Amino acid sequence: MSEFAPTVFPAGARVRVRLDWPEQRGPAHIRTPHYVRGREGTVLRPLGRFANPEDLAFAREAAILPLYHVRFEQRALWPEATEGDEVVVEIFGPWLETA
């Protein structure tokens, strides 16, 4: 995923997680859960900038990327979830796009 230049998102920004499956193209270390790919959420807060673990896992030079807490309504992920419940996921910038 490091081939994407990440946009910087402020708290409150509506974002969509890229619908991408790099693990289908070969060995990959992915921190973005399957259940949020292609889904929309809201940035709660930027967490800072960190080395990309998707590169570090293979001892490659790692880009320094923004990391975010992104909130998703649970019913948008799992229809049987209780209304009003949320899930928060840490997601690196290259996985996010403007919703």
N, C-alpha and C positions, 0 to 999 in steps of 0.2 A: 504493500500500500504506500510505501514511501515515495512512489513516483508522483503523487499528487501534492501540489503546493497547498498547504492548509490555509483556509480562511480563518481569521481570528473572530470568534463569536463572543459577544458580551452576554452577561447574565440576562435571561429572559428571551433570548433569541430562539425562534422556532427552527428546528433542524430536522433533517432526515438522515438516517444512517444509510450509507451506501449499500445497495443490494449487490454485493460482490462475494465471491466464494474462492479466494485465492488458494485455499487448501485443495481445490479440485484441479489446480494447475501443477501441483507438485508439492513437495514437502513445505510445510508452512507452520509458523507459530502465530496463532491468532488470539488476541485478547477480547475481540468484540463478539459477544454471544450471538448465536444463530437467531435467537428469538427476537432480537431488536433490528436485525438487518432489514432494510426497506421500510422501517417504521419511523414515525414522526414523534419527536419529543421536544422538551424545552431545556435549554442550558440553565442549570441552577447556578453554577459558578465555574469560572476558569480555575484550574488547580495549579497552574505553572507550566513550565516546559521541561520535558524529560527526554532522555534517549529512547528511541523507538525499540521496544522489546521484541518486535517482530524481526528486527535485524540482529539485536543482541543475542537472541536465541541461537543464531547460526554463526556467531563470532564475526559478523560483518560490521563495518563502520556504520554507526547508527546516527541518523538525523536527529536533531533536537526538535521535538514537536510539542505543540500545546496539548494539554490533557484537560478534560472537562468532566464534571458531574452532569449527566443528562437525566432528566426525570421523564418517565413514561407512565401514562395511565395504564393500570393493569388490565382493564377491560379492553383496551386497544390491542394488547398482547394475547390475552387469554379471555375469551368471552364469558367464561364461567366465573371469573374473578368478581369480588365484591365491588360494587360501585364506590368510587372515591378512593380506593387503594392505589398506591403508586409504587413504582420500583425505580431506584436510582442506580445508574451504571456509569462507571468510569470509561470514557471513550476518547481515544486520541483523535486529534483534528483531521487527519487525512480520511478518516471514516465518515466525516460529517459534511453535509452540504446544506445550503439554505432550503428550508421547507417551502 
